[in-house]
Amino acid sequence: MNHDTAQLVARYNAFIHEGIPQLRRLGYSPTQFLEMVRSAGDAVQATKLLLASPRHTSYGFQRLYSMGRLADSVEFAALLPWFEPLFTPEEREEARIRLILHEFPVEAKLRTATASPPTWVTQGV
């Protein structure tokens, strides 16, 4: 893994973990996902496992859906343009399909997210 990819993996891991305290405050603790992250090695690999699952949606995805929080899902995170290099086109398409099937406004949410990207994206750090 080259330096840029390793740095992007670290940023993805941080992004995913930064959202967990808010989810816990809302009453959802992603215990199964965190176990998957530990087992897989990082949040990128855990996301890839979830996207490859023939079950299609995990308990966590369903829980976020019921909470109206699919913008906090790893499926949505995988679609953010700054994380695109971490996922294959097939993985990103699977993420997009899952969100669309759950009536999540993917394009509108991506437009909103890209309108105010993280500072490390705009500063090229």
N, C-alpha and C positions, 0 to 999 in steps of 0.2 A: 504494500500500500504506500503510495507516495505521500509526501508531506501535505499537499493540498487536500487529498482525500481524507487523510487522518484528521486533519483540522475540521473538515466538514462533518465527519462522523462525530467528532467531539461536540460540535455545535448542535447537531441533531439530538444527541443524547441530552445535552443541556436544555434544549428547547422542550423536549418531552418531559424531562424531570421538573422543569420550572412550572409546568401547568398542574402538577399533582397537588400541591397545597390548596389551590383553588377548588379542585374537584373534591378534595377531602372536606373542605368547608361546606360544600354543597351536599355532602352526605355520601359520596362515592369514593372508596379507596380502591385503586386498581391493583389489588394484591396479586391476582393471577398474572396480570401483565408484568408486574415487577419481578415475579418469580421467573417468568419467561425471559425477561431481560437478563437476569442473573444466569440462567441456564444457557442462553444463546450467546452471551458475552457482551452484548450492548443493545440499545434500542433499535438500531438499524436492522440488526439480524432478527430481532424479535418481530419487527414490523414485516420483514420479508417472510417470516414463517406464517404470520397471520394472513398475509396476502396470498400465500400459496395454499392455504387451508381449503379443502373442498367443502368445509362447513359454511364457507362464505363469511358469515359474521360471527364474531366472538361474543361472549357474554358482555365484555366491556363495551363493545360497539353497541350492543342492544341497550345496555344501561345508559350510555351517553345519548342514544337516540331517544329513550324515554324521558331523559332530562332536558332534551332540546339542546344538547351540547356537542353535536357532531363536529363542530369546528375544533373541538379539543381531541378529536380522534386521530390515531396514527394514520388512518386512511387520508384524512385531509392534510396532515403534515407532509405526507409523501408527495402530495400534489403541489406544495409550495415551490415556486420556481427556483428558489435558492437551494433546495434540497434535491432537485431533479437529478443531478449526477449520481446520487446514491441508489437510485432505483431504476429498474429496467422499464422500457415502454410498456411491457406486459403487466408489470406490477402496478404501474401508475394507472393503466387502463382499468385494472381490477378495482383499485381504490376508487376511481371515478364512478364506475358502474355501481358499486355498493352504495355510495353516497346518493347517486341519482335515484336508485331504487327505493331509497328512504326519503325521497322528496327533499333532499338537501340542495339548496341553490348554489351548486358548485361554482359556476362561473362568477356569479355576483360576489360570493365570499372570497374567491381568488382575487377579483378586482379590488375589493376592500383591503385584503392583506397586502397586495403588491403596492397599493397606494401609500402604505407606511411600513416599508420593510425594516427589519432589524438594522441597527446602526452598523453592524459589521458588514452588512451587504452593501450599504451605500458608501462606506468608507473603504471597501475593498480590503478589509483586514482579515 
